[in-house]
Amino acid sequence: MDYFKKLQELLKTERAEDRQSYLKFTETTSVAMRRETGYAWYPIAIRGTELGRGDYLTVEVERTTHLDVIHQLRSGVSAMLFSNHDPKEDRVEGTISYLNGNRLKITLRTDELPDWASNGKLGIDLLFDDNSYDEMQNALKLADATGEKPTEGRLIRILTGAQSPTFQTEVPQQATPMLNHSQQQAVEKIMAANELAIVHGPPGTGKTTTLVQAIKALFQRDHQKILVTAPSNTAVDLLSEKLAEQGLNVLRVGNPARVSERLMALTLDSKMAEHSATKEIRRLKKQAAEYRNLAHKYKRNFGKAEREQRKALFDEAHRIIKEVGNTEQYIIDDLVARAQVITATLVGANHYTVRNLTYDTVVIDEAGQALEPACWIPVLKAKRLILAGDHQQLPPTIKSEQAAREGLGTTLLEKGVRLHPEAVTLLEEQYRMNEAIMGYSSAVFYENRLKAHASVASHLLFSGDEPLVFVDTAGCGFEEKAHSTSVTNPEEAAFLLKLLMGQVDILAQYYTPESFPSLAVISPYKQQVELLKDLLQHAPRLQVYGEKLAVNTIDSFQGQERDVVYISLARSNAEGVIGFLSDVRRMNVAMTRARKKLVVIGDSATLSSLPFYADLIAYAQERNAYKSAWEFMDV
């Protein structure tokens, strides 16, 4: 099918661009910079070693400083143990096989630790993630070949638009009191679908709750084997916990992003540790380690008899490790067979422990943020597919502009909604925003179908407060400054801070420090965020609320919410150039983070070059929510 050939070409382009930018970054940055950006752990200490699968050495390491730095290391990715004494020479590649908090295990492509490993200054560097690209390319090739088959290819042909999905007409209704009308409709659509159902969940509409109830209902009705996936570990973690709370036997494959005890108990590692056959594994591993230690006692300059003895000891250690592998496989097969729901990331759905499984139903959550080739990994294991997400929020990040332009930026969710509207249920009631905050997004992105639940429709920070304010900086002379890849607007940032301080002073009259509302300051531009963070460092009145105040890019805030949100749009120029603000889905994400108050600060003269912003300003004016920055100049 040409469909998959084209996707393979686009993925090849993206891989090349991604590798290029990765190499450029890692080759030109210090270990401290790589650590700050999440590409490295440094320094680390070795806490133990054991022989793993295929006679490779597994090393357990712990990072000893910078413990709170967020990092991108995760299970299954390629990484490298290095020594900073001579990082170009002293390095050995491997794969991260386990990660928990500040400890990880890396399986190295060697059966002995190199001598330099005992000299300190050790670190772990993330290598380019070829594995994920290989998995995606293989999935596209397999989808291409399977799509022609009469039975196995049916779901593939539906997703590519060659056929239409079908639905059962006689489905017993299942009343779930905790669900509202549209959520109930979504569950019924899922229960009726033979091949495909799509849950379109705008911000705050309870998409996770709906999915969990649908999965539970499917299992109770058919005792199905179900796989639940999402592009990020965080989304998989949330679903895993919620499904377990419903009494389902959940097996979380791969390593969670959040290290909570509740979540760890669902992981394969944790369940293996509690399995009755694990005692035998510990005994065998101890025995193998003893043989290895004996073998290592022979120095390297020894005679034939010693060499043979050393070899015999190593052979015995390897034989035992093979036995360990067989016992581990037995435990894994047993745990997988007993699991009712398996949860993993999209690529994690091909983890060696579950690679060959097929499922009655596969769920892909956050499908609006998932790269299409990655979705085909779990899709190929499914008889029926449930896609859930919101294609009106931010799409997946794509490094190659060319690949994005030529179609890689369009997700499977978007295609599904366009091709098969009969499979889609829109969740219509939201539980987050005051209706004035919700209104513009509802009109532009959701056909005016969103309703605010009574519990939030008119909630405010305090009686008489305004839930929505657009502050227009036109004519104030707040000029943007261009940077190589970003934009700042220093005067707008200082002005926002002044407004925020005034807001905090008012809130202090209504709230104690403990009950103080949560605040966010967000901007589409990284440099503007850095500038705002810097200004905050020098604002003691705001630092008191440090725990309650978050400053970050819009993209980083997707999936989060706060009581009060300030947005700094930063663009202000005579030409009306607004750059990537023209991707209005980014603005949809920004505006829908706020629960009780949204303050948007921008230059109408620049922004109005795009109808979306002209209409937003008109919406604010209709609601008496429009203010000129001049009104605040003497505050």
N, C-alpha and C positions, 0 to 999 in steps of 0.2 A: 504493500500500500504506500502510495506517494506520501500520505499523511505522516507516516513514521520516518520515512527517508528524510523528509524536510526537518522534522524534529531532531533527528540525529545530527544533521548538518549544523543546526542552530546550537545544539549542545556542544558540538566540537568547537565552534567559534567562542562560546562562553567559557569553555574549559581553558582554551589558549589564553584568553584575556585574563581570566582569574589567576592562572599560573604565573603569567607575566607580572601582574601587579603584586602577587605574593612574593615572587623572587626579588623584585625591585625593592620591596619593603624590607624583607629579612636581610638582604645583602648590604643594605645601606644603614641599618640601625644597630644601636648598641643593645646589649642584653637587657639593660635597664629599661630601654624604650620598648623592647619586645615584651618584657614583663608587664609594663604599664598598659599595653594594648591587648594583653591577654594571650599573646602567642607563646609565652614561656613561663616556666616556673624556675626561679633562681633566687637564692641558693636552695639546694635540696640535700637531704641526707638519706643514705641507703639504710633501710630498716630490715631487709631480709632478702634471701634469694631462694628459688626452688626451680627444679626442672619442670618445664611445662610440656604442652603438646608438641609433637614433632622434634623432641630433644632440644627445643629452644629454652633459653634461660629466662625465667620470669623474675624481675627485680621489683621489690616493693620500695617505694621512695616516699618521703614526706617533705613538703615545703616547710622551711623553718622560719621564714620571715615573709612580710607582705601577704599575710594570710587572708586579708579582706579584699584583695584585688580580684575583680571579676575576670575570669579567664575563659578561653575557648577550647581548652583541652576536654576531650570526652572519650568515652569508651568506643573502641573500634577505629579510631583515627591513627594515622601514621605519626610517629614522633621519634625524637632522637635524644639519647643520653649523650651529653657532651661535658667536657672539662674546659673551664674558661682559662686554664693555663695555656692551652693551645687548641682553641675551638675548631680550627680548620683541619687539624690532624686527629685530635682525640675525640672521636665521635663514633657512635654505633647506632644504627637504625633499628626500629622495632615498631610494635603496635601497642597502644594502650588497651589493656584487657579489663581493667577495673578502675573505678574512680569513686572515692567516697570522702567528701570533705577535703581535707588537705593531704590525703594519702592517695596514691595511685599505684597500680601495678603495670609495668611495661614489659612486654615479652620481646626480648632482644634476639636478633638473628645470629646468635652465637650460643655455645654451650658453656662458656666461661666468661667471667667478668674480666675486662682488660686491666692490665696493671695500673694504668693511670687512674682507675676508679677509686683507688685508695688515697689519692693525693688532694682531695677536697676540691672546692670551687666547681661543684657539679651542678648541672641544670638539665631541664627537659625542654626541648624546643619542638613546637608543632611543625610538622612537615606538610607540604601541600597535600590536600585530601583527594588523592587519585581514586581511593576506594569508592567514594560516593559517586564520582563520575562514571567509574567502571560499572557500578550497579545500575545506574540510570541508563547507560548505553545498552547494557545487556537486556534490560527490561524492554527498551524500545525495539530491539531486534526480535525479542520473543513475541512482543505484541504484534509486530509486523507479520511474523510467521503464523501466529495463532488466529489472527483476524479472519483468515480465509476458511477456518474450520467451521462446519455447520453449527455444532452445539457449543464448543468451548469459545468460539469467537463471537457469540451473540452480544455479550456485554461490550466487547470492544467495538463492534459495529454500531451499537447504540451510542456509545460515547463519541464516536467520530462522525455521527450524523447519518449513517447509512440505513439505520433502522430506528423504529420508535419503541420506547419502553411500554410494557403492559402492566395492568393492575388487576388484582382480584376484585370482583364486585361484591362478593359475600364475605365481608370480614366482620366478625363479632366486635361490637363496640366495647372499648375498655375505658371505663370512667376512672380518671386519675384526679382526685379532688384537688391536688396541689397545682394542677396545670390550668392555665386560662384557656379561652376558646381556641385561639390560633395555635397554641402549643399542643392542645389536644388534637387539632386537625393534622398537625405535623406528625404526631405519633401514629395516627390512623393511616396517613399516607405511607409512612414507612412500613406499617404492618401489611398494607395492601400491595406494596410494590413487589413485582416479580424480579426486576433487574435494577431499577434505579429510583432513588428518592433524594430530593434536594431540600435541605432546610436552610432558608435564607434568614440569618439572624442579625438584624441591625444592633447597634450598641445598646446594652442594657436590657435586651429582650429575653434573657434566660435561655439562651441556646444550649448551654451545658446541661442545665436542669432537664430540658426537653430530650436531649440525646440520651442522657442517663436513664430516663423513664422508658424511652423507646427500646433501648438495649435490654433493659430488665424485662420488658413485656415480650420481646422476641425470644429471650431465653426461656421465660416461663411457658410460652406457647409451644415452642418447637424443640427446646433443649438444643439450640443451635450452637455450633462452634463459631465464635465471633472474634474478629480482630479489630482493635480500635487503634487508629494511628493519628498522628498530627505532625506537621513539619518541625515543631520545636519540642525539646524535652519538657519545657515548662507546661505546655498545653497537655502533653501526655500524662504528666504527673497529676495535674488537676483532675483529669478524667479518671485516672487510676484510683485516686483516693475516693472520689464521689461514687464510683461503681462498687468499690469495696464496702463503703458505708451502706450500700443497698443490699449487702449480704452475698454478693457474687464472689466466686473464687477467682480473683484477678492475679494474673502472672505478668509482672512488669519486666519486659526484656530490654536489656541495655541499662545504662546508669542514669538515675534521675538527676535533675538539675538541683532540686531542693532535697536537702538531706534531713528529712524528718523521720522519726522512728516509725511512724505509721506507714510511710511510703517505703522505707527500706524493707519492712516486713513483707512487702509484696514482690520484692525482687527475686530473681532467680538465685542469686548468691545467698540471700538470706534463707530462702526455702531449702536450698541444698544443704546449708549448714545444719538445718534442723532435721534433715532426712535420716531415717534409721540406718541407711548404708554409709553415712558419712564417717562414722567411727572407723570403719575399715579403711577408708581413704587416708585418714590421718595416720593410721598405723603404717600403711604402705609408704606414704610420703616420708615419714620419719626414717623408715628402713632404707629408702632410696638415698636420703641425705647422708646417712651413715656410710653407705658404700661410696658415695661421691667424696666424702671427707677423707676416707681411707685412701682413695685413689689420688687425691690431691697431695697426700703426704709424700708421695714419691717425687723426688726432685727431677728436674728435666734432663740432667746429665746422668743417666743410669743405664745399666746393661740390659741384655735381652730378657733375662728372667723377670726383672722388675717391670720392664715394659709390658710383658705379657700379663703380669699380675695386675698392673694398672688398667690394662685393657679389659681384663676379666671383671674387675670391679665396676668399671664404667658400663660394661655390657649388662651386668646384673642390675645396676641402677636404672638403665634404660628399659630393661625388661619389666621392672616393677612399675616404672612410670607408664608403660603401655597398659599394664593391668589397671593402674589408677584411671587412665583415660577410659577404659572400657566400663569401669564401675561408675565413673562420672556420667558417661553417656546413658547408662541404665537409669540413673537418678533423674537426669534431664528428661528422658523419654517419659518417665513415670509422672513427673511434675507437669509436663506439657499435656499429657493425656488427661490429667485430672482437672486442669484449668478450664473454667467456663468462659472466661474472657482473657485474651492475650492483648497486652498493650505495648506499643513500640513506636518509635519515630518511623517516618516513611522508609528511610534507608534501613533502619533497625528491623523492619519487617523481614529482611533477608539475613538476619543474624544466624550464625551457623546452627544454633540450637533449634530454630524454627523454619529454616530455609525451605524445606520441602513440604510444609503444611499447606493445605487449602482450607477455605472457610466458607460457611453458608452465607455469612454477611461480613463485609468489610466496611468500617466507618472511617472516613477521613474528615477530621475536624480541622478548623482554621484553613479550609481548602482555598480560601482567597489569598492566602500567603504562601501557598505551596507551588513550587516549580512543577509544571506538568510532567516532565520526564520522571521526577521523583515519585509522583502519584502512581505511575504505572507499575512500580515495584509491588505495592500491596494490591492494586486493582487486578493484576494477573492471578492472584490467589483467591479471587472472589467469585461466588455465584451471583451475589447481589451486592450493590454498592450504595452507601449512603454518604452523600457529600454535605458538609455543613460549613457555613462561614458567611462572609459578607464581601462580595466583589466590589462594593462601594467604599471599602476601606483600602489601606495600602496593599499593593501587590507585593510579590516576593522581590527581594533585592537582586538585581541582575547587573553584573560587572560590564558586560559588553553592550554598548548602546545599539550596535548593529543587530545583535541577536534579539534584543528587546523589541526593536523597531520592526523586525521581520516576523515576529510572532511569539517569541519565547516569553514575552511579558504578559501574554494572555493565558489565564489559568484554565484548568479543566473545569473549575466551578463556573467561570464566566461562560465558557462554551456550553456547558450543560444547561445553564439558565436560558441562554439564547436559543439553543436547539430544541429543548424539551420543557417549555413552560408548564406543561401538564404534570411534570414531576416535582414542581417547586411549591413549597409552602412558605409564605412570608410570616415571620413572627411579628405581630402588630402591636403588642403592648409592651412598653418599656418601663423599667422600675428604677431608673437612675436620675433622669433630668427633670427639672422644672419645665413645664410645657413651652415657656418662652425660649428656653435654650434649645429645646428639641425642634421647634417649629420649622426653622429654615432648612435644616437637614432633611426633615420629613418631606417637605415640599420638593426639594431639589433631587433627592436621592431615592426616596421611597414612595413616590406617587401620592404624597399626603396621607398615607395609610397608617402612620405611626400614631399611637395614642399614649398619653402619659397615664400610668396607673394613679388612682386617686391618692395613694400614699405619697406620691412625689410631684403630682401635677402642679401644686402651688407651694411646694416647700421653699422656704427662704432662710437666709442666715439669721435674720431677725425681722420682726414685723415692720413693714414699710420699706424694706430694702429692695433694690432693683436687681432682678436676676440676670439681666442682660444689659451690657453697655458696649457700644462701639465708640471708641475715642479717636477722632479724626485729627491727624497731625498735619494735614495739608496747610501750607502757608507758614508753618513754624520754622522752616529752614533746617529741619532734621534731615540732613543729607546722608544717604547710604555711602559706605566705603567698600570698594571692591577688593577682595583678596583673591589669591590664585584659584581657590576652589570654593570660596564661600563669600558671604556678605556680612558686614556689620553696620549697625547704625548707633553710634555711641550716645548721641543725644536722646534718641528714642529709649535706649536702655536706661539712661539716668532718669528720664521722665517716668518710665514704668516703675522704677524703684521708688520714686517719690509717691506715686499713686498707691503702691503696695504698702508703704509705711503708713499712709493715711488710713488705708483699709484695716491694717492690723491694729492701729490705735483705737478705731471704732469697735472692732471685734473684742478687744480687751475689756470693753465695758460690759459685754454680754456673756463672756466665757471665761472659765478658769483656765490656767495653763494646761491642765489635764484634758479638759473637754474642748480645747481649741480646735476649730475646723482645720482640715487638711488643705494645704495650698500647693499649687503648682504654677511655675513660670515656664512657659514653653515657647520655642521658636523653631521655624523650619531650618534655620541656619546654625551649623555647629559653632562657627566663630562668634555669632551673636550670643549663643548659650555660654561660651567661655567668658565673654565679656560680662554677661549678667552674673555669672558665678563670682567673677573677680570683684564686681561692685558689691555683691552681698557680703564678701569677706570683710568689707570696710563699713558695714552697716550694723553696728552693735544692737540696735533696736530690733532688727530682724533675726539676728543670730540666736536670740533667746528662743525663737521658734524653730530652730534648726531641724529638729526631728519631724516637725509638721510641714516643712517646706522643701519641695523638690524642684530642681531646675534641670531641664534636659530638652533634647530635641523632640519634635512631634513624633518622629518615627520610634523613638525609645519609649514613648508613652502609650503606643497602641496596646490595647488590652487592659489599661489601667483607668482609674477614676479618682477624682479629688472633689472636695466640696467647692473649692474656688479655683478657677483657672484663669491665668493671665496669658494672652498670646501676643508676642512681639513679632509682627510680620516683617519688619526691618526694611522692606523695599521702599525707596523714595528717590525718584529720578525724573528728569524732565521728559525722558523718552517714553515713559510708561512701560518700561521693561520689568517684567515680574518673574522671569526665570522659572524655576520649577514650582513656584506658587501656582502656576497654571495647571498643575496636576491637582484638581480640586478635591480628589479623594483624600489628599493629605490634610486639607482644611476640614473635611468631614470628620476625620479622626480627631483633629485638634479641638473642634467645637464640642464634640460629644464626650469629652473626658469630664466635663463639669457637671456637678450635681445641682448646686444651689446658686452659683454665680459664675458668669462668663464675662470676661473683659477682653475685648479685642482692640489692639492698638495698631493703627496703620494709616497710611497716607492715601486718602480717597482719590486724589488727582492721579497718582500712579496706578493704584489698584483698579480703578474703574475702567481701565483699558480692556478688562475682561468682564463680560456681563455677569458672571457669577458673583464678583465682588460688588459691582454696581447694585445688583439685586439684594445682596446681603445688607448693604448700607440703607437701601430703601426699606427693607424689612425692619431694620433697627429704628428708622425714622417713624414708621407706622406705629411702633410700640413705644414711642417716646424714649427710646434707648440710645438715640444718637446724641453725642456730645462733641463739641470741638475742644481740642487740647487747650485752646486759649482760655477756656473756662477754669482750667486748673493751674494756670500760670502763676497765680499769686498764692496758691495753697501752701 
